[in-house]
Structures are given as C-alpha cells and as structure tokens.
Amino acid sequence: MNKGELIEKIATDVEISKKQAGAALDSFIEAVAKTLKKGDKVTLVGFGTFSVSKRSARNGRNPQTGATIKIKAKKVAKFKAGAGLSAKI
C-alpha cells in the first residue's frame, strides 16, 4: 500500500474527502517527524513505538572497488510494533 492508497482507505472508512484524509495523514507524519527530531518517542498503544536510535561511525567497503570507506555517525528512525499490531499480523 502506498500513500495514495492509504489516503483513499482513510477517506472511505471515515467518510471524509480525500483532501481532508491527506491533510490528516500529512499532519500525523509531520508530528511524528518533529517529535523524533527532538529526540522523543511517539507511542501509539496497540500499534507501536517510533523512536530515534544513534548509529555510530564505522568502516565500510565500496562494493565496486573494495576500498575501505568511513561511514559517519547518524541518527536513524526506528519502529517497534506493539502487541496489538503483532497479534493482527
């Protein structure tokens, strides 16, 4: 399912326009992104938790040449499914 299909599903289920469903989804995505940028977690009971994890700097290999390269440290988004979501899968 892509974003357009998700918007269509939300609009149909809640009986609102696709424009309103798109705005609601965009608002949700923006809220999660801002919260993660601050370093906080977003927990949706029964669905899961979005969090930020730090990935340390490390050495890697260029697959074409085999040369060693340095990969910088960075923050990455993580999602851990909740019990309710896991049970439905």
C-alpha positions in Angstrom: 0.0 0.0 0.0 1.3 3.4 -0.9 0.4 6.8 0.5 -2.3 7.5 -2.1 -4.0 4.1 -1.4 -3.8 4.8 2.4 -5.4 8.2 1.9 -8.2 6.6 -0.1 -8.7 3.9 2.5 -8.9 6.5 5.3 -11.3 8.7 3.3 -13.6 5.8 2.6 -13.6 4.4 6.2 -14.2 7.7 7.9 -16.4 9.1 5.1 -14.4 12.3 4.5 -12.9 13.8 1.4 -9.5 12.6 0.1 -8.2 16.1 0.6 -9.1 16.0 4.3 -7.7 12.5 4.7 -4.5 13.6 3.0 -4.2 16.6 5.3 -4.7 14.4 8.4 -2.1 11.9 7.3 0.4 14.7 6.4 -0.2 16.2 9.9 0.4 12.9 11.5 3.7 12.4 9.6 4.8 15.9 10.4 4.0 15.5 14.1 6.0 12.2 14.3 9.0 13.7 12.5 9.1 16.8 14.7 8.9 14.7 17.9 11.6 12.3 16.7 13.8 15.3 15.7 13.6 16.5 19.4 14.8 13.0 20.5 11.4 12.0 22.0 9.4 8.8 21.3 5.9 8.5 19.8 3.9 5.7 21.4 0.6 4.5 19.9 -0.9 1.9 22.3 -1.8 -1.2 20.4 0.1 -0.1 17.3 3.8 0.6 18.2 6.5 3.0 19.1 8.6 5.3 16.9 11.9 6.2 18.4 15.4 7.6 17.4 18.5 5.4 17.6 22.1 6.5 17.2 24.3 4.7 14.7 28.0 5.1 15.5 30.6 5.8 12.9 32.1 2.7 11.3 34.2 1.5 8.4 32.6 0.1 5.3 33.7 -1.2 1.9 33.0 0.3 -1.5 31.4 -2.7 -3.3 32.8 -1.7 -6.7 36.4 -1.2 -5.7 36.7 -3.0 -2.4 38.3 0.2 -0.9 37.7 0.9 2.8 35.5 4.0 3.4 34.4 5.8 6.6 30.7 5.9 7.3 29.7 8.9 9.5 27.7 8.5 12.7 24.0 9.4 12.3 20.6 9.2 13.9 18.0 6.8 12.4 14.3 6.3 13.0 13.1 3.0 14.5 9.7 1.4 14.7 8.8 -1.3 17.2 5.5 -3.0 16.6 3.2 -3.2 19.6 1.4 -6.3 20.8 -1.9 -5.4 19.2 -0.3 -5.0 15.8 1.8 -8.1 16.1 -1.3 -10.1 17.0 -3.1 -9.0 13.9 -0.3 -10.0 11.6 
